[in-house]
Amino acid sequence: QVQLVESGGGLVQPGEFLRLSCTGSGRAGPGRTFIRAAIRWFRQAPGKQRELVSCIDDHDGSQVYGESLKGRFTGSRNRVGNTSYLQMANLTPEDTATYYCATDFSILCSESFDYGTAYWGDGTLVIVST
């Protein structure tokens, strides 16, 4: 059974840093391994739609989506532990959201993401507030 588990969320003040982790386990089938899979990070703020934040793959590395996030958010991964990270710097209250990692086991971030067959974690809550 495939599982994704996020961790690292919490309450921080504006301007602070957080690193979220996403650890994958289980097998999804032949050729579908966490070592090769692109890992996506999404977030959903209260009352808003879920949005794509970042994606990391072995071809193009880390990509961040959204002008307000570029330069502050960075993705990385540790294949040994099947773990991906989302580093978030200079956090603002607008970054308050539940953050989810997900994969459909596609290899490249440039590939279309299959929401219907993707695996998701349960999310980790980030609150940025004074």
Secondary structure as the mmCIF struct_conf table of DSSP 4:
data_model
#
loop_
_struct_conf.conf_type_id
_struct_conf.id
_struct_conf.beg_label_comp_id
_struct_conf.beg_label_asym_id
_struct_conf.beg_label_seq_id
_struct_conf.end_label_comp_id
_struct_conf.end_label_asym_id
_struct_conf.end_label_seq_id
STRN STRN1 GLN A 3 SER A 7
STRN STRN2 GLY A 10 VAL A 12
TURN_TY1_P TURN_TY1_P1 PRO A 14 GLY A 15
STRN STRN3 LEU A 18 SER A 25
BEND BEND1 GLY A 26 GLY A 26
BEND BEND2 GLY A 29 GLY A 29
TURN_TY1_P TURN_TY1_P2 PRO A 30 GLY A 31
TURN_TY1_P TURN_TY1_P3 PHE A 34 ARG A 36
STRN STRN4 ILE A 39 GLN A 44
TURN_TY1_P TURN_TY1_P4 PRO A 46 GLY A 47
BEND BEND3 LYS A 48 LYS A 48
STRN STRN5 GLU A 51 ASP A 57
TURN_TY1_P TURN_TY1_P5 ASP A 58 ASP A 60
STRN STRN6 GLY A 61 VAL A 64
BEND BEND4 GLY A 66 GLY A 66
TURN_TY1_P TURN_TY1_P6 GLU A 67 ARG A 72
STRN STRN7 PHE A 73 ASN A 78
HELX_RH_3T_P HELX_RH_3T_P1 ARG A 79 GLY A 81
TURN_TY1_P TURN_TY1_P7 ASN A 82 ASN A 82
STRN STRN8 THR A 83 MET A 88
BEND BEND5 ASN A 90 ASN A 90
HELX_RH_3T_P HELX_RH_3T_P2 PRO A 93 ASP A 95
STRN STRN9 ALA A 97 THR A 103
BEND BEND6 ILE A 107 ILE A 107
TURN_TY1_P TURN_TY1_P8 CYS A 109 SER A 110
BEND BEND7 GLU A 111 GLU A 111
HELX_LH_PP_P HELX_LH_PP_P1 SER A 112 PHE A 113
TURN_TY1_P TURN_TY1_P9 TYR A 115 THR A 117
STRN STRN10 TYR A 119 TRP A 120
STRN STRN11 THR A 124 VAL A 128
#
